[in-house]
Amino acid sequence: MAKRIDISDLSIYYGAFKAVEDVTMSVPPRSVTAFIGPSGCGKSTVLRTLNRMHEVIPGARVEGKVLLDGQDLYGSGVDPVAVRRTIGMVFQRPNPFPTMTIRDNVVAGLRLNGVRDKKRLDEITEQSLRGANLWNEVKDRLDKPGAGLSGGQQQRLCIARAIAVSPEVLLMDEPCSALDPISTLAIEDLINDLKTRFTIVIVTHNMQQAARVSDQTAFFNLAATGKPGKLVEMDSTSTIFNNPSLKATEDYISGRFG
């Protein structure tokens, strides 16, 4: 069941450095939200706070709230590992486990969670690879290494691995930046299919991609050099691209800066 995300007054720190300041936004369920903006403005940092992945960096902390269907993900007693099960993540570069087969890559998270039933694991392998639009390409070589696939196939394998544990939200951090145009199109088509089941948040530097895949777009920018990143404007994607409220948004989208 896809869930809604509500962020309020979120500031993100790495030690004494404030990376992002006062972000407030809502992400509706079963939709694609794109984060755009120049490098270093906090897009990926905000994305990583949504499943507490930023905490792997020592000294990282947040102020403010991140709610998933009303539950505070930073509340006392909330297990970050459980949060990451509910909110899956796909990274910039495909990262299949190099020594594992295609099948083992898909079900790695399930095995970690104690699922041992072979029939169940086989069912989820097929279901997840079909969900990632990869089954027909790999069904006859499930026992071959995942690292032997092409870049685009590896990224879809990583998406299959993410959806195998039945998350409610999928985070994607520039999932196409290392891919060729044909593989990029395959991932974009897949995102369109997946949003019927998941809430998706994607960071992208590609304006055309944001316009093609997302329902709403959030534009981030640095307040000034050395200052924290901020959410400048957020609206439906058609409004952001065709009639933004702020000149800074228009300048970025039209390529006048960034």
N, C-alpha and C positions, 0 to 999 in steps of 0.2 A: 504494500500500500504506500504510494508516494506521499510524501509529507511536505508541509509548508515550513519555510525557514523565516524567522524574524530576527533581525539584528538591530540592537539599539545601543547607541552611544559607545560603539566599540573602538577602543584604542589598543594598539598592539606595540609592545616593547620588546627589545632585545637588550637586556641589561638596562643601562640608563638611556639608551637610544630609543626614541619614540618613532617607530616606522610608519604607523598609520594613526590618524586622529579622527575620532567622533564619526564613525560610519553608522548610519541608520538606514535600513532597507528591508523590504520583504520580498521573498522569492515564493511565488505560488506553486502549488503541487502540479505535477504533470506539465511542466513548461521547461523551456530552455532560456536561461538568463546568461548573457554574455558580459564579461568584464573586459573593457577596453581602456587604453591609455598608454602613455609613453613608458619606456623601460624605467624601472625603479620607483614607480608611483604606488606600489603596494597591492597590485591586483592579486598576484600569487600569494602574497602574505595573507590577505583577507581570505582567499580560497582555502588556504591551509588551516586557518583557525576554525573553519566549519566542521572539520573532523579531528581537530586537535593535533594535526600532523606537525604544526610549527613547534610543538613542545619537544620535538627531538633535538632542537637547538638549545644548548644550555643557556639559561638566563631569560628564556622567552616567557612572557606573561601577557595577560590581557586584562583590560578593564571594560566594563559594560556587559551586555548580555547577548548570547546566541541561543535562540529557542528553536527547538524542533517540535512542531505541533504543541507548543506551550511548555515543553520540558527544557529547563536550562541545562545546556550541555556542559556548563562549567559549575553546576551545582555541587555541593558537598556530597561525596559518596558516589558520584558518577564515574564509571570506569572508562578511561580513554579508549581501551581496547574494544569495549562494547560500542562506543561511539563510532569507531572506525569500521566496525562490522555493519552498522546501520548506514554509514555514509562512506561509500566506496570512492576510490581515487584512481585516476588514470594519469600517468605522468607524461612529460614532454617527449622523452625518448622511450620507445618500446623497451620494456625491461622484463622479458620472460626469464624465468629461472633457467640459467644456461645448461645445467646438467640434467634437467628434467625433460621428460617426454611432453608432447602436446597435451595428452590426457592428464598427466600429473600436474602440469601447470594450471589447468582449469580447476582441478579439485584441491589444490594445495590448501586453500583457506578452510575448506570443509574438513579435510583431514586434521588440520590444526585444531578445529573445533570438536574433534572426536568422532566424526562420521566414518564408519568402517565398512558399512554394508556395500558390497561391490555392485549389486544391482542398482542401488540408489545412486552411487557415484557415477555409474555408467549413464544412467538416465539424465543426471544433472549435467554431465559432460556434453551429451548430445544437445540437450535443451539450451545450454549456455552458448555452445558454438553456433547453434542455429540462431539464437538471439543476437549473436555478434556477426551474423551473416558470413560465417566461416566454415560451417559444417561440410558443405559440398566440396570445398577445396581440400579438406584435411581428413575426411572420414576414413580414408584408406591408409593413413599413416599416423594414426594416433600415438603409436609407440616410437615414433621418430622424435628427435630433439626439437623443442620449440624454437631454439635458437637457429634452426636450419630454415625457417620460413623467411619470406621477404619482409622488408620493413613494415609495409602496410598490413601484411598478415600478422606479423608480431604484435602490432598495435591492437588489431582486432582480437588476438589471443589474450592480450592484457585486459581488454574490455570484457571478454568472456569470463576471465578469472574474477574480475570485479563483480560481475552480476551473478556468478555462481553461488555466492553466499546470501543472495536475496536482499541486497541493500534497499533502502527507500530513497536514497539520494545518490547521484553519481557526480563527482567533481572531476573535471578534465582540465589539466594545466597545459595549454597549448598542445593538444594531442596530435596535431597535424604538422607541427613545425619541422619535423625531421622527415616528412613524407613527400613523395612526388605528387603531381596534380591528380593522377588517376586514383591513387590510394587515398588522397585527401577527399575526393568526391565520395569514395566508398564509405569513409568515416562519417562524412556529413549526412549521407543518406541514412546511415545507421543511427546517428543522433536523432534524426527525425522519427525513426521507428521507435527508438527507446523511450522517447518522451511520453508515449502513451502509457508507460508503466512506471517511469521514474521521474523524479525532479532532477533536472540537470543544470549544473552551473559550469560554464566554460570560460577559461581565460584565453583570449586570442589577440595576436597583433594584427591579424588579417581582417581589415574592415569589411571586405566582401564576404568573408566567412561569417562574421557577426551578423551581417545583414541577411545572409541566406538562412542561417540555422536558428537564430534566436527569436524569442517572442518579446523579450524586453532586454534592454541594454543599459549597463551602468558604466559611466565614464569617470575614470579616476585620473587625478593629476597631482603633481607636487605643488604645494602651496608656494614654494620658492626653493631654490637650490639649498639642500641641507635641511629643509623643513619636512615634516611628516607628509605622507600621502593622504589625500582626501577624496571622498566621493563628491564629484562636482555636480553631476546630474544623472538621474535615472528615470526612464520612461519606456513606453512601448518602443520597440526597435524602429518602427516606421516613423514615429515622432522624432526620435533621436537623430535619425539619418536624414529626415526630410524637413523637420521644423523644430530644431532644438531651441530650448529657452535661452541658452547662454552662448555668447560669442566664442568663449573658450572651447566649447564642445564643437561648434561649427568649424572653427579653425583647425581643430585636431582631425575631424572627419574629412575635411576637404584637403588635408595634407599641408596646411600652412605652417604647422609646427608639429613636433613630436617625431 
